[in-house]
């Protein structure tokens, strides 16, 4: 069976997927499987991004990065649920973050 993309899931399905990923991440953390934990956390962040409205995130705005206190991200442009830009102080390195990782002060 083909798995659904997050972009094709309903809000209910996304919430179920996030709960499932969090449970798997908890187990991976208990077992000390660090790389598995990182992958599951990233998948959960991606799923959460589809529960948010990309129109709420504007180019030029600066957000704190969830899970990285003191690190800030300035949006250059939006592409779907990804904000493209750079970390403040590292403007020469462009990257994309799921909008679920961006926290308003």
C-alpha positions in Angstrom: 0.0 0.0 0.0 1.3 3.4 -1.0 1.7 5.7 2.0 -0.1 9.1 1.8 2.0 12.2 1.7 1.5 14.7 4.5 0.2 17.2 2.0 -2.6 14.7 1.2 -3.6 13.9 4.8 -6.6 15.3 6.6 -6.0 17.3 9.9 -7.2 14.2 11.8 -4.7 11.9 9.9 -1.9 14.4 10.6 -2.6 14.4 14.3 -2.6 10.6 14.4 0.7 10.5 12.4 2.3 13.0 14.8 1.2 11.0 17.8 2.5 7.8 16.3 5.9 9.4 15.4 6.2 10.9 19.0 5.6 7.4 20.5 8.2 5.9 18.2 10.6 8.7 19.1 10.0 8.1 22.8 10.9 4.4 22.3 14.0 5.2 20.2 15.1 7.6 22.9 14.6 5.0 25.7 16.6 2.5 23.6 19.3 5.1 23.0 18.9 5.0 19.2 20.0 8.6 18.5 19.9 8.6 14.7 16.4 7.0 14.7 15.2 9.6 17.2 16.5 12.5 15.0 14.7 11.1 11.9 11.4 10.6 13.8 11.6 14.1 15.3 12.2 15.6 11.8 9.2 13.6 10.4 6.9 14.9 13.2 8.1 18.5 12.5 7.2 18.0 8.8 3.8 16.6 9.7 3.1 19.5 12.1 4.1 22.0 9.3 1.0 20.9 7.3 -1.2 21.9 10.2 0.0 25.5 10.0 -0.8 28.2 7.4 2.2 29.2 5.4 0.6 32.6 4.8 1.2 33.4 8.5 5.0 33.4 7.8 6.3 36.4 6.0 9.6 37.0 4.2 11.8 39.4 6.2 10.4 38.2 9.6 12.7 36.6 12.1 11.8 33.6 14.3 13.5 31.6 17.0 14.3 28.1 16.0 12.4 25.5 18.1 14.8 23.2 19.9 17.7 25.5 19.3 17.4 28.3 22.0 19.1 31.5 21.0 19.2 30.7 17.3 17.1 32.8 15.0 16.1 32.4 11.4 15.2 35.1 8.9 12.9 34.2 6.1 13.8 35.2 2.6 10.9 33.4 0.8 8.3 30.7 1.3 7.9 27.5 -0.7 4.9 25.5 0.5 5.4 24.7 4.2 9.1 25.5 4.0 10.7 28.8 4.9 13.9 29.5 3.0 16.4 31.8 4.5 19.3 31.8 6.9 20.2 31.8 10.5 21.0 35.2 11.9 24.7 35.5 11.9 25.1 32.9 9.1 23.5 34.9 6.2 25.8 33.3 3.7 24.3 29.8 4.3 20.8 29.5 2.9 18.6 26.6 4.2 15.0 25.5 4.4 13.1 24.8 7.6 9.6 23.5 8.0 7.5 26.3 9.4 6.7 24.2 12.4 10.2 24.8 13.7 9.8 28.6 13.7 8.6 30.2 16.9 7.4 33.8 17.3 8.8 35.6 20.2 
